[in-house]
């Protein structure tokens, strides 16, 4: 316990193939690497875009291949999604989300949170598809006690990788005004800042997590006073990384801001439609904390054929 609790995070963010740290460094048992892969706002894009600006990008098969390649190279990988898995192509209209959940399960997603479009077939439609997901949906600020989804979700989950404890919790956007009341029914939206402070404290200080990650579908940033990932980071205390969704923001590099304790928080979001995968490496070693920001998105595209 003592050695693990003494680890301090050194974070690097990079594209696949970018060698940031020599493999020989990790021969030292006091240095450990955790790789976070993340997606958001897939919107039922099972296949690559067939035309337009993003032609050839995205697609579940291509993403699965890329994730498999990364897992072969990296020892400790978590694969996470920040919501809006549903809605956007005829696949959702026909299968109602079944195909999306089955394919994500095949890719061994570790966890996801809920986006507003995941309610587009109502809570009954969402409930019917949950049996096809082998991974948990984490949501800390929706109360489903008076609905069919009562007790179907947990607010958080703790993952263990190479002696490192990683706490992950989910935060959803206010559904009123985005989703018809008849679809989300008696689902209660609770304040995301209060919920985040409560669960991040629990994960870091009660459950002794070395890394706390928020899967957020609040949106990256707004000109209004609406709560965003940026506001969430600045008004909380114990979150290390916010993986965002909803606003389809293609960040060229993650934003680093400070929380209420003046400690650094990483915020990242990688667009929509499965075009990008985010990759963030947390390097744990003693007596050092350094956020080294590099490129953070991997384009999901077909490999060129060689002759």
N, C-alpha and C positions, 0 to 999 in steps of 0.2 A: 504494500500500500504506500509506504513512504516514498519509494523510488518513483512510482507512477504519479503521485501527487506533486512531485517536484518537477515534472516535465513542463517546459514552457514552449509555446507554439511559435514556430518560424514558418510562415506561410508563403508558398510560391504558387503562382498561377500561370499555366502555360499550355500551349498546344501540344498535341501528340507529336512525338519525335523531337521535341525540344529538350535537350539534356540540361537540366538546371543543376543537378548535383550528381557527382560520381557515385556509381553503385557501391564502390568500395567504402564510402562513408557509412553505409548502412550495416557494415560488418560490425560496427560498434553497437553493442546491445543497448546502449543508452540513447541511441538515435533511432526513431521510428517514423515511418511515413504513412499517412492516411490520405487516400485519393478519393475525393468527392466528385462524382459525375452527376450532372443534373440537367433536367429538361423542364420546359413549361409551355403551356398553351399549345399542345399538340393538335387540338381541334380535328381529330379523326383523320389526319393525313397519313393514311396507311401507305400510300405510294408516293414517290417523289413528285414534285411539282412538274407538270407536263408542259407548261408554257410560262411566258412572262419573265420577270426579273429573276425569279428563283428556279428557273427551269433546271431539272436534273438534281436539285438539292432535296434533302430530306428523305423520307421513306423509312418504314419500320425495318425492312430487311437490311438496308444499308446501315441503319443505326445499330442493329443487332450485331452486324459484322464488326463495326468499329468498337463497340463495347467489348466484344469478345477479344479483340486484339489488345485492348488496354488491360483487360483482366489477366491476360497471359504475361504482361510485362510488370504489372503492379500487384503486390502481395495483398494489400488491404484496401478494398474498394467498396464504397457505398454508392448506390444508384438511386437517385431521388427525383421526384416530380412535384412541381408547384401548382398543379391543377389546370382546369379546362382541358381535360382529356377528350371530352365529348364535343360534338357539333362542328360542322364545317364542310363535310363531304357526304356523298350519298351512302357511304359505308355506315355512318351513324343513323341515317334515315332508315336503312334496311335492317341493320343488326342491333340497333339501340344501345350500342356500347359494348356488346359482348366481344366483338373482335378486338377492340382496343385493349380490353382487360386481359384477354387471352394472350395476345402478343406481348404485352408488357410483362405478364407472368413468365412467358418463355424467355424473356430477356433478364429475368430474375431481378426486377426492381425490388428495392428494399423497403420503400415507403413512398407515399404520395399524400398530398392534401387535396381538398375539394375546391374547385373553382365554381363561379356562378353558372357556367354553361353545363356543368355536371348535373344540374337540376332541370335540364331542358325537357326531359321526359318525366318530370315530377319525382318526388321522393319515392314513389312506388316503382317507377322505372329504374331509378338508381339502385334501390334495394334488390330488384330482380337480377341485376347484373353483378352484384357483389360476389356471388358464388364463383364467378369466373376470374376473380382476382386473388392470386396467391400471396399478395403483399398487403400490408395494412394501410388504411387511410387514417391519417392523423389530423384531428381537428379539435382545437382547444377552446374556441370561442363560439361554437354553435351548440345550442342545447336542444337535443332531439327528444326529450323525455315524453312529450305528448304526441309523438309521431311513430310511424312504422319503423323508423331508424333508431329507436331507443336501444341503447346498449350495443350498437353495431360498430361504433368507433371508439378509439382511445385518444386522449389528448396528446400523448407522447409515447415514445419508445426509446429504450436505451440499447445501443448496439455495442458489442465488445469486439475490438480488432487489435490483436497483438498487444494485449494488456492495456489498451487505451479505451476509455469509456466515452461514447459519443451519444449525447442526448439530442433527440430530434422531436420537435413539436410542430403542429400545424396551426395556421391562422387564416381565417376566411374573411372575405369582403362582405360588407352589408348587402343583403340580398334585396331588400326593399328598394324599388326603383330600377333594379336590374333584372329581376325575375318576378314573374307573376305570382301573386300570393297563393293562387290555387296550385301552384307547382311545389312551393316549399312549405305550404300549410302552416303548422304551428311551430316551425323551427324558430328558435330565439337566437338573435344575434347579440353577443356580449362584447363589451369594449375590448378591442384588440390589444391596447396598451396595458390595461389592467391584467388581462389574461396572460399576455406575454411576460410581464414582470413576475407574475405568480409562478408560471411553469418554468421559466428560465432559472429563477431562484431555486426552485425545487430540484431541477436537474443538476445545477452546478453545486449547490451547497448542501442539499440533503442526500442526493444520490451520487454525489462526488464525480460528476462527469468532467472530463478534461476538455471537452469540446461541446458547445451547445449550438445547434443549428435550428433556425426557424424556417419552415416551409411556408411561404407567405403568398397569398393571392390578393394582396391589398393593392398592388400597383406600385411602380417605381417612385413616381413623384408627380405632384399636381401643383398648379398655380393657386388653387383654392386651399381651404383649410382641411380638406379631406385627408384622412389618415393614410399615409403611404409608407413604403418601406423605409424611406429616408427619415420620416418623422418617427417611425417605430424604433429605428436604431438609436436616434438621439434621445428618446424618452424612455429607454429601458436601461438595464444595468448588466445583464449577464449573458447576452447573446454574442456569439463570436462571428457567426455567418448567417446572413439572410439570403435565402434563395427565393427569388421573386417571380411573379407572374402577373397576368391580367392586362398590363399595358403594352404587351408585345414589344418591349424595349430591347433593342440590340445594343448592348453596352460594348464598346470597343475594349474596355477594360473595366474590371470591377471598381465600384466606388468604395473608398474607404472614408468613413466618418468616425465620429467619437460619440460614446454613450454618456449617460449621466455621471459616470465615474471618470470621464475623460480617457477611457480606454478605447482602442480601435475596434471597429466593427466593419466587416466586409459585406457589401451588398452586390449581388450579381443577378442578371437576368439575360436570357439568350434568345430573345425574339419570339418566334411562334412557328407552328407547323412542323416541328422537328427538323428545322433547317440547321440548327446548331446544337451541339452538346457542350455544356459547360464542364470544365475540368479544373479543380482546385486541389493542390497538394498541400497538406499540412505536415510540416516537418517538426517533430517533437524532439527537443533536446534540452539538456539542462542549461540553466543560466543564460538563456538568450531568447528574445522575442523580437522578430523582425518581419514586417509585411513587405515582401518583395513582389511587386505587382508586374506581371508579364501579360501577354495575350492570353485570353481565357476561354475563347470559343473555338470549337472544332467544327468546321463545315462538314455536314453529312452529305457526301456526294459519291457518285460512282467513280471507281478507279478506272483510269485509262487502260485500254487493252494494249498489251505488248505483243509485238510480232517477232 
